[in-house]
Amino acid sequence: MYSESCKNLMLLNHYPHKADSELHDFLLSTKNICLYFAIRNYLNGGNSFGPPIEFSDLLDKKKVAEVLDFFQFSPCYVSHVPKYAKLKLQKTDLSLKVPYLSYDTLTSINAPHILDAIFDPRIVEIVKGFLGENYVVYSINTFWTLPSEEPHFTHGFHRDEDGFNFLTMFIRWTDIELNDGHLEYIDESRDLSYLNSSLKQKNISLFDFYNVNHPHTNGYTENQFYEKIFDSKTYHCGKSGSACMLDTWGLHRGSPIKKPRLVTWIRFSRYKNTAYLYDNNRVSSLDSSDINISPSVLDKKPHLKLLLPIGF
């Protein structure tokens, strides 16, 4: 197992796009979160992004209203992400008693002002500072979280296992308040040194941590264990038009909601990672074709050619 890891690490130096995906898939297949942590830490040179960064005024109220109006009359999918939907609606219906509604990537790209947010100088500066000059946008998903008796699976602590180097920005299109849709984040969980320190303070061995996270390295179903390990959480909410940038490898979860919440996530990486390859920007199985981004959109923001479902 370890010799296979070393081979992939050497390959990564020459073919970062494919090797990242191969090594990432191999580590996930081992179900060994401790090994995954160690390799991720090595590939990032021991550096981590840091705690979440808030932007209180990414977009003004007028632009937010235009975005909300656009999505209100757009077709949507009854799922957290369109790929897994079993039902497609021709118009958004917030009266449904379902956990989530979502929109395909093309709809989000064509929505007013989302591209402006991606290329906001403040966002670009932060992403380049962590990922380097040649980063890519590999995932965009806009989704409603609705009051529902059905479970909201993202309200349990979890990690996003998209790849070794990535950032996520959440844009809030509706007001989100504490105890009504806020995001909880465990900063200590994203970094190996922080994790080891937290475990030692609670007299919990790395072996115990491995056992609890095996075979579910994404962290789902282990809320009580994480509450025991980590003392501090940060709570993130804000007015419509605000945003939050964070490393969602760190444990995070949504909170119960009282009113519909609309959010867009935008994910950045150094290259097309495992999540990009798996999703390939496809929409739901209810649709017969891949997403095609219109040339006019690409002319305005040429970097978005990296979102197209093309091979290496």
N, C-alpha and C positions, 0 to 999 in steps of 0.2 A: 504494500500500500504506500509506504513512504518513498520507495524508489520510483513509483509511478508519479508521486507528487513532485519529486526532484526533476524528473524528465519533463514534466509539464512546465515547471518553473523555468528551465533552460529554454524551452520552446517559446515561452512568453517573451523572452528578450528579442526574438527574431520575428515572431508572427503574433503580435499582441491581440489582434482581433479574434482569431480562432483559438489561440491558446488560452485566453481568458475564459472563453466559453467552455472549453474542454476541461480545464482545471476546475472551474466553478462547478460544472456538472459532476465531475468525479468526487469532489469534496462533499457535495450534497448527497451523493449516493452512499457515502460512508456513514451518514447520519451522525458524524462526529463534530459537534459544534466547537469543541476545544481545538481540534486540528484546523477547522475552518477559521476560527479566530486568529490562530497563530499565523497562518498563511496570509490572511487578509492584512494583518498587522505588518508582516514582512514586506508585502507588495506595496504598501502605502508608506514604507520607510519609517514606520512608527508614528506617522502623523495622522491626526484625525481632524475632522472638520471643526469640532467645537460645539457648543450649545446652539440651539435654534436661534435664528435671527429674525426679528419682526420688522415688517414694513407697514407702518400705520396708514400710509397714503399712497399706495402704489397706483391706484386709479381713482379718479374723482367720481362723485355721485352721478353726474350726467352719463358718464361712460358706463358705470355699473347698471344704470337703468336701461341703457341700450342693450347691454349683454343679457340682462334678464328678459327683456322683451323678445330678443332673438331666440333664446332657448325655449321660451314659453310656446312658440309656434313651430318648434322643430320636432321631427320624429325622434323617438327615444326607445330605449330597451328596458325591459323589466329585469334589471340585474345591476350589480355593482359595477361591472365592466361589460360592454356589449358582447364580448366573445362568448360568454357563458349564458346568454339570455335564451329563453325559450319563447318569449313573446315580444313582439315589436309593436309599438303604438305610433300612429301617424301624427299625434299631437300629445304634448305633455299633459298629464292629468295628475295633479297633486292630491286629489281626493282618494286615490287608490290606497288601500290598506296593505301596502307592500313595503319592504325595507328600503329598496333602492330603485332609482331610475337613472339611466346613463345615456350618453351620446357617443356616436362613433368619432374617431379622430378627425375625419374630414369636417364634420360639423363644428368641432371645437376650433379647428384652424380657420374656418370661414367665419366664425363668430367675430363681431367687432371687438377690437382692442386686446384680444388675447396675445396676438403676435407682438403688439406694442409692449405688453408686460414682459414677454420673454426677452425682448431686446432692450428693456429699460437699462440705462447705463449702470444703475446701482446693482442690478441683477447680474449683468455681464461681468462687472468687476469682481463680484464675489465668486461667481462660478469659475472664471478664469484663474482667480487666485488659488483655488483648490484643485481644479482639474487641468489647468493649462490652457493654452491658446486654442487648441483644436478640439474643443469639446463638441458633443453632439446632443441634440434633443431627441431622445429615443422613445418617449411615451408622453401622450397627453390624454387625459381622461377627465371629462366633466360629468359629475353625478349629483343627484339629489339623494339625501338621506331623509326618509319620511317617518313620521310617527307610525309605529306598527307593532302589533302583538307578535309578529314573526321576529325571530332573533336577528340582530345586526351583528354579523360575525366579526366585523372590524372593531367592535367595542370591547374585544379582549386584547390584552397585550400581545404584540407580535412584531416580528422583524420582516422587512422586505428583503428578499434574497435575489435581487436583480443582478448583482455582479459585485466585484470587489471595490470599485470606485464609482460612486454615484451620489447625486444630491436630488432632493425632492423639494419643489416649491408648491405650497397650497395657496391658491387665491380664493378668498372668501367673497362670494357674490351676494350673500345675505348676512345680516348681523348675526354674530355668534357670541353668546354670552357664557359666562361660567355656569356650569350645570345645565347648559342647554346647547349641546353640540361642541363643547370645547375639546381641544386636543390635549392629551396627557403624554408627557415624554419623560423617559428615564435616562438622563444624560450619562449616568455612570455605566450604562449597559452597552454603549457603543464602542468603548475603548478597552483593550485587554488589561492595561495597567489599572484602570478604574475598577474593572470587574474583579481582578485579583484582590485589590484592596478591600472591596466591599465583602467579598467572601471571607477573607481573614478576620474582619471585624465581627462577623457573625458566626465564626468558627464552623464555616461550611467549606468542605473540601471541593477542589475542582472536580474530583471524581463524582461527588454528589450532584454538582451542577451538570456534568455530562449526562448522568443517569436521568435526571429530570428532563433534559432537553433531547433525549434519545427516545424515539426516532423523529421527533417533531422539532427540527432545528429552527423552524420559523417562530416558535414560542407560543403558539396558540394553546389554550387550555390550561396554562400554568400561572394564572393570575395570582393565586395565593402564595405560591413559591416566590414569585418576583416581589410581591409586597413584603415578604419576610426578608429578602436579601437587601433590597434597596430602600434606603430611608427617604430619599428626596425625589420628588417628581416636580416637573414644571408644567404649568397650565397655560394653554395658548388659546386666546379668543380675540375677537376684534370686530370692528365695524365693517360693513360691506366696502369692498375696494382695498382692504388690507391684505397682507400676505405673510407667510412664514416660510423660511428656508431652513431645511434641516437634513441631517443624515438619517434616513429612515431604516438603516440597518439597526440603529438603536431602537430599543423597545418603545412602542407607542400604541395608543389606542384612541378611538373616538369616545364620546360620552353620550348618554341617553339624551334624546332631543324632545322638545315640546312643540316645536314648529318646524316646517320643512327647511332644510339647509342645502344650499347649492355651493359646491366647491369644484374647482379645477385643479388637478395635480399636473405638474409639468416636471419631467425627470430628465436630468442631465448626466452624461457619462463621458469618459474619455474616448470611448468607441462603442460600437454596437455590442451590447452585452447579452447575457443569457436571456434576459426578459425580452429584449428586442427580437432575438432569434425565435423564441417560443411564440410570441404574439404576432410577430411579423406585420404589425399594424393591420391585422385582419379585423373585420367586424364580426358580428354574430354569424353562426351557422345558418341563421335565417336569411342571410344574404349570399349571393352566389359569387361575388367577386371581391378582390382586394380593394382597398382604398386607392383612389387615384386623385392626387393633388393637382389642381388646375395650374397650367403654366403661369397664369396671371399672379397667383399666390406666390409661386416660386420666384418670379421676377422681382417681387417686392422684397422678399426675404430669402435670398439664395441659399443661406445656410440650411434651410428646411428641406433641401434635397436629401439630407441625411435621414429624414423620416420615411422616405419612400421604401417600400418592401423590396429591396434589391439585395442580391447576394454579394459576397466579398469579391 
